Amino acid sequence: MDIQAVETYLRDLQNRLCAGFEQADGQVQFRADVWTRPDGGGGESRVLSGGAVFEQAGVNFSLVHGDRLPPSASAHRPQLAGRHWRAMGVSVVLHPLNPYVPTCHANVRFFVAEKEGEAPMWWFGGGFDLTPYYGFEDDARHFHRTARDACAPFGEDLYPRLKRWCDEYFFLKHRQEPRGIGGLFFDDWSEGGFDTSFALMRSVGDHYAKAYLPIVERRRQTPYGQRERDWQLIRRGRYVEFNLVWDRGTLFGLQSGGRTESILMSMPPLAAWRYDYAPEPGTPEAELLQHYLVPRDWV
């Protein structure tokens, strides 16, 4: 088990993603913010704000460790009690300015818990998912076909498994609606051993920009007005609700004493809530809810 190789990959992924997103934006660059965690470890948060394409974007690397896991991690895993743990990962959230460009999220991570005299317990996790404000069939198909390509070296049954996992995870139970059109999600993953699991995490990380940036280029010049902007902000409100109510990564970060600014980097710079709002039937906004925010086979 080569933990250093995982860290090296994750740091390189952060660099590559930032370079690609800066090129796509063409106007502003990421601001780097190196931080340390009082209880052990630290990371580097990179945030881009006020760009030509991205209203706000964040690409975070973290490597934190400790002697006691937070309740969000240990409640369902009592066997981890008394183990020293390390968690590292790269987390990405991009909130474009143009409502026709989707918000997009990715995360790849590794966790290991060790105790003297016992075998280490470890797993990988990650995935990427798309949250459009307006639906386009070709965007959805491209995104999911790239997700399928990321899984292809590991068997043809893997993409349907991770797609279904993503559909189930990124779901707002209190509203009974999906957050977006899904993608890939996996957690607590050790199938095939360390080398195979690490290769899956790398494949997901390496395919993320390929899945998203062509959609950015296709939609970034689409004209929009206040109506589209208002709808974007309402849907961003749903994004906030999921991250604060349901996301396990947010909960783990806050409970483990992580850096709050970096954990909440995933939030959009602006969002809105309108009481009991529903779009008019037959509108593109209604079509998003009826046709796109439902589990579908996109490939």
Salt bridges, closest charged atoms under 4 A:
GLU7 OE2 - ARG11 NE 2.99
ASP12 OD2 - ARG16 NE 2.80
ASP33 OD2 - ARG259 NH2 2.51
GLU44 OE2 - ARG46 NE 2.88
GLU55 OE2 - ARG229 NH2 2.85
GLU55 OE1 - ARG236 NH2 2.69
ASP67 OD1 - HIS84 ND1 2.83
GLU114 OE1 - ARG86 NH2 2.94
GLU118 OE1 - ARG83 NH2 2.74
ASP129 OD1 - HIS105 ND1 2.71
ASP129 OD2 - ARG179 NH2 2.87
GLU137 OE1 - ARG141 NH2 3.16
GLU137 OE2 - HIS291 NE2 2.59
GLU137 OE2 - ARG296 NH1 3.34
ASP138 OD1 - ARG219 NH2 2.94
ASP139 OD1 - ARG218 NH1 2.51
ASP139 OD2 - ARG219 NE 2.86
ASP149 OD1 - ARG148 NE 3.93
ASP167 OD2 - LYS163 NZ 2.75
GLU177 OE2 - ARG235 NH2 3.12
GLU177 OE2 - ARG238 NE 2.88
ASP187 OD1 - ARG109 NH2 3.53
ASP187 OD2 - ARG248 NH2 3.11
ASP188 OD2 - ARG77 NH2 2.78
GLU191 OE2 - ARG161 NH2 2.81
ASP206 OD1 - ARG16 NH2 2.96
GLU217 OE2 - ARG220 NH1 3.19
GLU241 OE1 - HIS174 NE2 2.74
GLU241 OE1 - ARG175 NE 2.69
GLU285 OE1 - ARG227 NH2 2.64
